[in-house]
Amino acid sequence: MRNRRKQAVLSFLFGRGRPATAAEIAWGVRLPYASGGLYRLLLNYQHWGLVLRSQAADGRFVYRIGPRGVGRLAWLRRRRAA
């Protein structure tokens, strides 16, 4: 379950090509809970270098996939295909 959610978030950010807010990510991956619950998950992903967080001009936090996230996404896709 965790890897499925991780793959969904990383795939969304990879395909998006630009940073996204937590609400946009929640909508894009069709989370079954409010986007507020996504912040802790994104913080963990940031800790491991899977996503990079920055602040947009309007003050909101936005997230993009990091280099380690691209590698992890490739690994998750290979593992899923096997």
C-alpha positions in Angstrom: 0.0 0.0 0.0 2.7 2.5 0.9 4.7 1.8 -2.2 1.6 2.2 -4.3 0.9 5.6 -2.8 4.5 6.6 -3.1 4.6 5.5 -6.8 1.4 7.5 -7.4 2.8 10.7 -5.8 6.1 10.4 -7.6 4.5 9.6 -10.9 2.2 12.6 -10.6 5.1 14.9 -9.8 7.3 13.4 -12.6 4.6 13.7 -15.2 3.6 17.2 -14.1 6.9 18.8 -15.0 6.5 21.7 -12.6 6.0 22.0 -8.8 2.6 21.2 -7.3 0.9 22.1 -4.0 -0.3 19.4 -1.6 -3.9 20.0 -2.7 -2.9 19.5 -6.4 -1.1 16.3 -5.6 -4.0 15.0 -3.5 -6.4 15.7 -6.4 -4.0 14.3 -9.0 -3.5 11.0 -7.2 -7.2 10.8 -6.0 -6.4 10.4 -2.3 -9.2 9.0 -0.3 -8.6 11.6 2.5 -8.2 15.3 2.8 -5.0 16.9 1.4 -4.1 18.0 4.9 -3.1 14.4 5.6 -0.6 14.5 2.8 1.8 17.0 4.5 3.3 14.5 6.9 3.8 12.1 4.0 5.5 14.7 1.8 7.7 15.7 4.8 8.9 12.1 5.0 9.5 12.0 1.3 11.4 15.3 1.6 13.5 13.8 4.4 14.6 11.0 2.2 15.3 13.3 -0.8 12.4 11.9 -2.9 10.7 15.2 -3.2 12.0 18.8 -2.9 10.0 21.5 -1.2 10.2 25.2 -2.0 8.0 28.2 -1.4 6.0 29.7 -4.2 5.7 33.5 -4.7 2.3 33.4 -3.0 3.8 31.8 0.1 2.4 28.2 -0.4 4.7 25.2 -0.3 5.2 23.4 -3.6 6.8 20.1 -4.2 8.7 18.6 -7.1 10.3 15.3 -7.6 14.0 15.1 -6.6 16.8 13.1 -8.2 16.4 10.3 -5.6 12.7 10.3 -6.3 13.3 9.7 -10.0 15.5 6.7 -9.1 12.9 5.4 -6.7 10.1 5.8 -9.2 12.1 3.8 -11.8 12.7 1.1 -9.2 9.1 0.9 -8.2 8.0 0.7 -11.8 10.5 -2.1 -12.5 9.4 -4.0 -9.4 5.7 -3.6 -10.3 6.3 -4.9 -13.8 8.1 -8.1 -12.6 
